[in-house]
Amino acid sequence: MHLFTRLFGLRNASPVASGIYWSGIWLAIGAILLSVLLTGSSFKESNLQTWVFGVHGFAALAGGFVSARRSGRRGWYFGLANGLFYAVLLLTISFLATDAGWTSAVPILLLVTCLAGALGGMLGVNTGSSSR
């Protein structure tokens, strides 16, 4: 992360915004891996819902980890906030891009991202340099 700040001169002061950025990076990696899996195997798009929730959960976990590590305190709080903002941002983009409606998958997505973000926050708060 320090490489990016030195190269581009950018520094983000908000821990939750940093977590959202890293959640987006891990979401992109997961989407690419799912696309390769879908292309290179006999999977159908209808069978990928569990995998998609897994990718979103991991992205929220990684974002919660980063946000709590950056904050250095209240890990579950910053991780949960990151997971919630990630889900709301994702739902807003999916509504605006594809006019996606409210289905039974929306509360499941909120639950998965909030819990994964909180878990990532609990793990991340103990690895930060300010907690030592």
C-alpha positions in Angstrom: 0.0 0.0 0.0 2.9 2.3 0.7 4.1 1.8 -2.9 0.9 3.4 -4.2 1.1 6.4 -1.9 4.7 7.0 -3.0 4.0 6.5 -6.7 0.8 8.5 -7.0 1.0 10.8 -4.0 -2.5 9.7 -2.9 -3.4 9.2 0.8 -6.8 8.3 2.1 -7.6 9.5 5.6 -10.8 7.4 6.0 -10.4 3.8 7.2 -13.8 2.8 5.8 -13.1 4.4 2.4 -9.8 2.4 2.3 -11.7 -0.7 3.1 -14.2 0.0 0.3 -11.3 0.4 -2.2 -9.8 -2.9 -1.2 -13.2 -4.6 -1.3 -13.5 -3.3 -4.9 -10.1 -4.7 -5.8 -11.0 -8.1 -4.3 -14.4 -8.1 -6.0 -12.7 -7.5 -9.4 -10.3 -10.4 -8.8 -13.2 -12.6 -7.8 -15.2 -11.6 -10.8 -12.3 -12.4 -13.1 -11.8 -15.8 -11.4 -15.6 -16.6 -11.7 -15.5 -15.6 -15.3 -12.6 -17.9 -16.0 -14.4 -20.7 -14.1 -17.6 -20.1 -16.0 -15.8 -20.1 -19.3 -13.4 -23.0 -18.7 -15.8 -25.5 -17.1 -19.3 -26.9 -17.5 -20.8 -24.5 -14.8 -23.9 -22.6 -15.7 -24.7 -19.1 -14.6 -27.7 -20.4 -12.6 -25.3 -22.5 -10.4 -23.0 -19.6 -9.5 -25.1 -17.9 -6.8 -23.2 -19.5 -3.9 -19.9 -18.7 -5.5 -21.0 -15.1 -6.0 -22.0 -14.8 -2.3 -18.6 -16.2 -1.4 -16.8 -13.6 -3.5 -18.8 -10.8 -2.0 -18.2 -12.2 1.5 -14.4 -12.4 0.9 -14.3 -8.9 -0.5 -16.2 -7.6 2.5 -13.9 -9.6 4.8 -10.8 -8.1 3.1 -12.3 -4.6 3.2 -13.2 -4.9 6.9 -9.7 -6.2 7.6 -8.1 -3.1 5.9 -10.5 -0.6 7.5 -10.0 -1.9 11.0 -6.2 -2.2 10.5 -6.2 1.5 9.4 -8.3 2.6 12.3 -6.5 0.6 15.0 -9.6 0.5 17.2 -13.1 -0.9 17.3 -12.5 -3.5 14.6 -15.9 -5.1 14.5 -17.5 -1.6 14.2 -15.3 -0.5 11.3 -15.6 -3.9 9.6 -19.4 -3.9 9.9 -19.5 -0.4 8.6 -17.4 -1.4 5.6 -19.5 -4.5 4.9 -22.7 -2.4 5.1 -21.4 0.4 2.8 -20.0 -2.2 0.4 -23.5 -3.9 0.2 -25.4 -0.7 -0.2 -22.9 0.5 -2.9 -23.2 -2.8 -4.7 -27.0 -2.8 -4.5 -27.1 0.8 -5.7 -24.9 0.1 -8.7 -26.8 -3.1 -9.6 -30.1 -1.2 -9.4 -28.9 1.7 -11.6 -27.1 -0.6 -14.1 -29.5 -3.4 -14.5 -32.7 -2.2 -12.8 -32.3 -5.1 -10.3 -35.2 -5.4 -7.9 -35.6 -6.5 -4.3 -35.3 -10.3 -4.2 -34.6 -12.8 -1.4 -30.9 -12.5 -2.2 -30.7 -8.9 -1.0 -31.1 -9.6 2.7 -28.7 -12.6 2.4 -26.2 -10.4 0.7 -26.5 -7.8 3.5 -26.1 -10.5 6.1 -23.1 -12.1 4.5 -21.2 -8.8 3.8 -21.9 -7.3 7.3 -20.9 -10.5 9.1 -17.8 -11.0 6.9 -16.8 -7.4 7.3 -17.2 -7.5 11.1 -15.1 -10.7 11.2 -12.4 -9.1 9.0 -12.5 -6.1 11.2 -11.9 -8.2 14.3 -9.0 -9.9 12.7 -7.6 -6.7 11.2 -7.6 -4.5 14.3 -5.1 -6.8 16.0 -2.6 -6.6 13.1 -2.3 -2.8 12.9 0.8 -1.0 13.9 -1.2 1.4 16.2 -2.5 -1.5 18.4 0.9 -2.5 19.6 
